């Protein structure tokens, strides 16, 4: 007659081994289901936190760059004060501005060369001579031309003074080139333009 292993009583040693096996299984289950899961979650959270911190650092760096660029733009002044690159043909407005600036001089003369086009950029060069009462007045006129409403570069200027016996200037004769810039973008006509020749 066979005896079932389940019907017999376990010895103390067998009970100890079963108890030890149950404890090992519980510890393993606890490790894999709790400890390891918590560790993996912490690692994932740490990686996510590091990624978020990297994004924050990038955003902070970008904010600093934007702040620095804005400060530099503020130093340059507002766009409203920038000279205008007018659409060709802006000769009438340029003449009106020059007449307004130069009417404070004793005398003046303006001679325009043919406007030259290169790509969409038109250069209108004027040879200007004028006589002012003093160096300060002459420099004031040049500054007004350079910083006028329409984009202008003043180059090749020379000042020659007529001196009184005490050494003070009685008149200052000025010669200069004023290059006004225009654009063909949006122009109604391109009549009068000549292609810029290679120098």
Buried (B, 14 or more C-beta within 10 A) or exposed (E): EEEEEEEEEEEEEEEEEEEEEEEEEEEEEEEEEEEEEEEEEEEEEEEEEEEEEEEEEEEEEEEEEEEEEEEEEEEEEEEEEEBEBBBBBBBEBBEEBBEEBBEBBEEBEBEBEEBBBEEEBBBBBBBBBBBBBBEEBBBBBBEBBBEBBBBBEBEEBEBEBEEEEEEEBEBBBBBBBBBBBBBBEEBEEEEEBEEBEEE
